């Protein structure tokens, strides 16, 4: 069975065609500065290979869709319902799903939601102290994201160590999150109800007192759209450093040139990562491995070292650096769903 895995970005489009269950990559490609997904899809060169299914690494559709599902009107409606919680992500995948529906009308489409891996998080770690109606009627709780990446990290490290282990998975990049994985099961994750929470991201804020947002809205008369745009596009490392885009490579360059604001941004980020490693060690009763992946996690040796400094009190643990593979996790989920 040949499964096409599109990885949709705001202006980029990457894809892989995998033969399952062998996981052989039959074809892959990418396009940048995409403005028309229908045109990008029609330009895919599969080298003559057939596509039996298309599987998306979808993000957020609430409590009723925390697995892998064949796309139908219910899935699309749920993606639309939770669009305000993940505006950048859900909007892109809704566009992609509609484009593939039109381009490949007879091909099954599936959504493998990032929240699936985190469905094992205990209720004590997943619930917020909000009015009951928020939780029961509107599904406000911790969902967690980057699930395919954290699942791959957990499986990779387990195979590497040859036994079940307690892993702190650090997916650090333009979008960053951390996950406590106890013997293959997600037991906590930094991203919560939305991908907007947890660690500071490149341009998106991390954890934030919600009353600070209300204060700024009331003080300045800002609309929801105005404050959302600021927090998503000018927050995070960009907001701390004053450097548009919040790219760590640009921050490190600015630090070398004497920027105290850039130094503060990285100091905050390192502190958040280090603090979370300690918290997850407490949640799991210790740790065996700290694993780094993502653009920052893989490529910044200096940052990895800083994140692990001062943690000797946690005992001996291994540090693993790896390249994640979200596409193969999505393909496995889709294959099991279709074969089952």
N, C-alpha and C positions, 0 to 999 in steps of 0.2 A: 504494500500500500504506500503510495507516494503522497506525502503531506507537505503542503506549502505553508511556511511559517512567515507571515509578514511582521516586521517590526517597524511600527509607524512612529515617526517623530513629527514635531511641529512643521519642519521643512525637509525632513529626510525620510527615506524609505529604504530599509534593508530587508532582505528576504533570503530564506534558505529553503530548498526542496530536499526533504529527507525521505529515504526509503525505509519503511518500518516493517518489521521490528529490528532490522539490521543496523539502523541509525546511520547508514551511509549517506553522505552529502552528495546529491546528484548534481545540484547546481546552486549557485548563490550569486547575489548581486546587490547593488545599492545605487540609489539616486539621491542627489543633493539638490537643495533649493526647489523642492517640489511645490508647485502651486495647484496642480491638477492631478489628483490621485488616479482618476480614471485613465488619464494618459500614461501615468507612470506604470499602472498595472498592465496596460496593453503593450507596454514596451518590455515587459519581462521576457527574457530569453531563456527558455527551459531546455534548449538543445534537443527538442523533440520529445522530451519526457512528458508523460501524462500526469495530471494532477487529480488525485482521488478525493482530496479534502483540503480545505484551507482552515488553519487553526490560528486564532489570534491570542496574544498575551494580553487579555483584557484586564481592566483595572478594578472598577468598582460598580457593583450592582446591588449592594445591600445584603441583608441577611438571608434572602431566599435564593441567592445565586453565589454560593461559595464553593464552587466545584467547576467541572467542565461540562458544557452544555452545547447541544446543537442549537444554532441561532434560529430563533423564531420571534414572533411578535412580542412575546413575553420578555425575552432577553433584551430586545431593543427598548421596550418600555422601561425596564429596570435601569438600563444604562442612562436613559433620558431622565428618569426620576432622580438619580444620584449624580447628575451632571453638575449641580452646584457644589458638591463635595470634592469632585475631581474634574474641574472644568477643562483644563488643558488636555488631560489624558482621555476622558470619555468622549470629548468632542472629536478628537482625532480618530478614535476607533469607530465611532458611529459613522464618520465620513468614509473610513476604509471599508466597513462592512457593507454599506450601501453601494460603494463602488464595485466591490467584488460580487455582490448580488447581481448587479447589472452586467458585469463583464463575464461572470461564470454562473449563469442562472441554474444550471443543473448540477453544480458541484456543492456538496455539503459544506457548510461553514460552521465552525465551532468557536466558542469562547472558553479559554482556560483562564479562569480568574485568578489574579494575584493573591486574593484573599483565601484561596483554597488551603494553602499550606498552613495558614495560621488559625484554621478552625479548631485546632487542638489546644489553643491557649485557654488556661483555666478561667472560669467565670470571675474569680477574684482579681485576675489581672486584666480582664477585658471590659469590666463595667466602670462607668463614670458615676459620680455622685450628682446626677441630674434628676429632675422630676420624673416619676415613673412613666408618665405618658411619652416623654422623649424617647425612652428606651423601648417601650412596648408598642407604641404606635408608629414611631418614626425611625426605629432601628439605630438610635444613637448609641454607639459602643465602639470599642477598639476592634478594628478589622485587620490592620497590618497589610503592608504591601511589599513589593519586591519579592513576592513569594516564590516565584520560579527560580530566582537567583539564590535565595537562601536555601531552598530545597536542594539545589545542585551542590551548593557548598557543603551542606550536611551530608549528602550521599558521598561526595568526593572524599571528604575528610574521614568518614567512617571506613571507606574502602582503603584509604591510605594508612590508617592506623590499625586496620585489621580487627577492630572491636568497636562496640558502641561507646561513644564518648560524649562529653559535655562540651559543646562548641559555642563560642561567641562569634557569630558571622558578621563581619563588617563590610557592607557593600557601600563603598565610599566613592562618590563621583559627583557629577553635576547634580544628581539626586542621590541622597545618602540615607541609609537606614542600617540599623543593627538588629540582630535577632539572637535570642537565647535558644539553642537547640539541644535538648536533653535526650540523648539516645534516639536521634532521628525525628523527634517531635518538637515543633515550635511551642515554646512555653511563654514567651514574651517577645515583643517587637517594639521598636521606637515609634514607628508610624502608627497612628491611631485610627480615628474615624475617617481621616483624610490623609492623602500623601503629603499634606502641608505641615504635619506635626512631626515632632521628634528632633533629630539633628538639624543644624543649619544646613540648607542646601545652597547651591550656587547663587540663585536669585530668589528663592522662596524661604520665608522665615521658618524656623523650627518651633519648638515649644514656646508659648507666649501666653501671658495672662490675658484672658479674653476681655477683662475689664479695661485693659490698656487700649484695646481696639475700640470698645464702646466710648471710652473717654475721648479718643481722637476724633471719632465720628461726630460726637456731640459738640466738641470744642470747635471743629472746623466746618461742620455742616456737610460732611462727606456722605456720598451715597454708598451703597454696598458695592457697586461697580468700581467706584473710585478707590475705595480702600482695598478691595480685592486685587486690583491692578497693581497697587503699590506693594502689597505684601508678597505677591507672586513674582513681580518683575524687578523690584528694587530692594527686596529684603535679603535675608541670608547673608552669605559672605560678601555679596555685592553691597548690601546695606551697611555692614560693619566696616568694610574697607574703603568704600567710596569708589571702587573700581567696577565699572559696568561689566556685567557678565559673571563676576565672581569666580573666574577660573583660577584654580590654585596655582597654576604655572605663572599667571600674571601677578598673583599675590606674592609668590616667592621672589619674582623679579623685583617687585616694588620694595619688598623687605630688604633685598640686597642694596637697593638705592636709598634706604633709610626711612621708608614709610612706616610710621608708628601705627597708623590705622590698619594697614595690611597685616602688621604683626599682631594686632589685637584680634583681627578676624581669625587668623590661624590659631592663636592662643585659645580663643573661645571654642573653636572646632575640636582641637586636641583635648581640651578639658572635658567637653561633652562625651567624646569617645572613651576617654579614660574612665570617667565617672560611670559610664554605662557598663563597661567591662566589669567594674567592681560590683555594680548592682546586679548584673546577671550572674556573677559568681555566687552572690548571696541567694539569688532565686533558685539556682541549681545545686547549691551545696558544694560549690567548687567548680573549677574549669580545667579541662584537659588541653584544649586547643583554642587559640585566637586566630581566626582566618580572615585575611584581607583580600578583597576583590574590588572590581570597579576601576575606573580610570585613575582615581587618586590612590586607592588601596594597592593597586598593582604597581604603580609607577613611582610613587614618592617614598623612597626608602627613609628619608629624613622624617617624614610625618609618621610612618609606621613606628620608627624607633621612639619618637616622642610619645606616641600613644601608649607604648608599653613601659615607659620609664616609671619607676616608683611602684611597680606592681609586684615586687618580690614577696610581699606579705600574703599574696594569693597562693604561694607555693610554686612548684615547677609546672610549667605548661609549655606546649609547643606553639610556635608561630608559623603559620602556613600562608603562603602567597599563591594565588591561583587565578586563572582567567575563568570567569563564570560562563555558563552556557545555558541561557534561558530557553533558547530555541529547542534544544533536545528535550528539556523537561516538558515544554508545551506539546511537542510531538508525541512523547510517551503518553501523556494524559489523553490526547486526542485519539491515539491509536487504541488505548484501552477502552475509551468510551465507545468507539465505533465497532471494535471487535467484540465488546461485551454485550 
